[in-house]
Amino acid sequence: MAASDDSSRGSTSVSAAEGFPTKILPRPQVRDLPEAPAKYRKLIGPGIIAAGVGLASGEFILFPYIASQVGLVFVWAAMVGLVTQYFINLEIERYTLATGETALTGFSRYWRHWGLVFAILTYLANLWPGWATSSATLASYIFGGTPAYIAIGMLVVIGLILTLAPVVYVALERAQMLKVAAVVLLFVVGAIVAVGADAWADAPQIITRPRIPVEALGFATLLGALAFAGAGGGQNLVQANWIRDKGFGMGAYVPRLVSPITGQPEAKPSTGYVFEPTPENMSRWRGWWKFANIEQVFTFVLITFLTILFTSMLAYSTVFGREGLPNNINFIRIEGEVLAERVGSWFKYFFWIIGSFSLFAAALGIVDYTSRLAADVIKTSYAREANESKIYAGLVWGLVGVGILVLLLGFDQPIVLLVTAAVVGGFMMFIYSGLLILINRKALPEPIGVRGLRLGMLVWSILLFGTLSALTFRDQLAKLFGG
């Protein structure tokens, strides 16, 4: 979405851009920051996409699975993960609001291959189609069939949606808004008719009896739940791309990603813009920053935590303490059967249908952001004259093809696939939290750089995900060598 005012394009002023390294990428152009929104409704969207894509493994699989095995003692970790990711997301957004560049482009200014490193790690996390498999497994409870083959069909449909939609962001936003509406409906109905009074009475245990049940579940599963409480890994990084496509801040000057088949091709610049910290621009900046904070709190954080709380309560109310409960995704089948006995057979299908659609929409978002990140990296650092939309489409179908191959080879256990993805995601967050400090303190003009509490939260993120990644790695080595 390009802004109409091009009066300042090509300005020779570089004072605001002096902090940007130019050895690898050109210095950003200087332009005025677009007017901050007076009305928020039309700009709400990126936070809902983040919540919608994030309402997946952590919310429908990992946290309910933990609740089914050990009760409510680990739900507190969801809020820790969400608050941490709230600050991470805003620091990713800070750089894009101020420059129109993605955080990955900012990283690449200091070392050309940082973007490639994160693109590869994101691919490693998402090569295993755990979300599509989870969706297909729930669909098989309703319609029958083999989950692996259903998942293959879903992957093909995802590829078609993402490469035929005229503007990819618009299609993704609509799908995630529909999903969030469906999840909220499930929450309202389920809270009234499905979660028993005894379970609600035990809810204070979340605060009064918190535990870290490593012995029962292992570090990998717990890191997965914490890292995927909301978003996790590469999804946090793509928040920059989504707000840019929505036209936030300096992103208004950058064209959107479109279909190479049905959309109009646009030459997307590989570098961005920066504004002089004049009184007028700083007033606009405060407006954009306030909006970004509000949007993240009331979409990403609030929707995600309520969903984790509800799905955990639902699992706790129905299957916790049940003998012979499987330690895989089939606990959701048993959960549905218990709900049918308690509420009526209609509710188990309602539960499975919304769960399956939710996970399908998550898989749609995951294929999008994995391919979007990699396309942005290739365009910015390695092939500046290439058509980013064509690169994106090729990466989408490449990821779909690898996912199909993984399923045909028999890797179809969702819990294992999701935990594998989450461990990689947690390690990524450990690394890029430090890089966010670098780009938001060294590159941006001092009045808009990160400092104070927000700087402290990035340090906390480094310590949290670094410690958990190290403990998980040690745990896996001990299992490998029998120690």
C-alpha positions, 0 to 999 in steps of 0.5 A: 500500500503506497502512500500518495505523498511522494514529495519527500522521495529522494531527499538528500538529508541523511541526519536521521539515517546516520545510524544505519550501516551502509556496507551491506544495504543502502541507507534508508531515504528520509520521509515524513512519517504518515499521519497516525490513525484517528480511528482504529477500527479499520487498522485492526488486523495484524494483532488478530492475525497473530492471535489467529495463527497463534491459536494453534498448537499451544492453545488447542494441543500443547496446553490442553495436553499438559492440563490433561496430564498434570492439571492446571499447574502450568497454565501460569506459564501461558501468561509469562509467554504472552507478556514476553511475546507482547514486548517482543512483538512491539520491538519488532513493530517499532523498527518497522513503524519507524523504517518500513523495513522488516526486522530481518532487514534490520538484522541483515544490515549488520550481517548479510546472512542473519535473515537467511539464518532465521529463514532456514530456522523457520523452515526447519521448524515448519517443515514438519506439518504438525498443524495440518496433521492436527487439523486432519486428525480432528477432521477424521474424528468427524468424517472418518478417513486417514489423517495423513491423506486428509492433511495432504489435501489440506496442504494443497488447498493452502497452497492454492489459497495463498497463490491465487488470492489477489492480495495475500494479506487480505485473504489471510486477515479474513480467514483469521478473523473468521477463525477468531470469531469461531473460537470465541463462539466455542469459548462462550458456549463451552464456558456455560455448558461444558466446563463443570463447576468443580473445574471453575472452583479449581481455577485459582490453582493456576496461581496458588499451586504453580509448578514446572512439571518437568518429570512428567512431561520433559523440558521439550514439551514445556518449552514448546508450550511456553514458546507457542503461547501465542505465536513463537519463533518465526511468527513473531518476526513476520509481525513486521511484514503484516503491519507493513502490508496493513500500512502502519507507520512508514510501511505505508510507503511500501507496496503489499505482497500480491499473487503473481497470478491474479494480482498486479505486480509491484516492484517492492523496494529492498530498503525502507525509509526513516523520518527526522525526529521533528516535533510534528513527526514525533507527535505522529510517532506517539500516535502510531506507537499508542495504537500499536500497543493497544492493538497488541493488548486487545487482540493478540494477548487478550484473545490468546490468553482467554483461549488457552485458559478455556481450552485448558479448563475444558481438558482439565474438566473432562479428562484430567485424572482419567486412567489410560489417557493417551499421551498423544493427540488422541486425548482430544478424541476422548475429550470430545466423547466426554463432552458428548456424554456431558452436554450432548453429541452435538457438542463434540462435533461442534468442538472438533469442527471448530478445533479442526478449522482453527488448526487449518487456519493456523496452518494457512498462516504458518505456510504464509509467514514461513514463505513470506519471511524467506521471500523478503530475505531473498529479495532484500539481501540476495536478489534485489531485482527479483519479483518477490511475489513469484519467489513467495509463490515458489516457496509456498509450494516448496513448503507444501511439497516437503510437508506432503513428503514428510506425511507420505514417509510416515511422520504423522504424530502431531505432538512430536511434530509440534514439540520439534517445531516449538523447540526450534522456535524457542531457540530463535527467540533467544537469538533475535531478542538480542538482535532487536536490542541492536537494531532498536538502539543503534540504528534508530534515532535516540528519541524512538529507540528502545530503553527502560522497561522494554529494554529490560523485557528483551534482556528477560527474553534472552535469559528465559528462552536461552535458559530453556533452550539450554535445558532442553538441549541437555535433556535431549542429550541425556535421553540420547546417550542414556544419561 
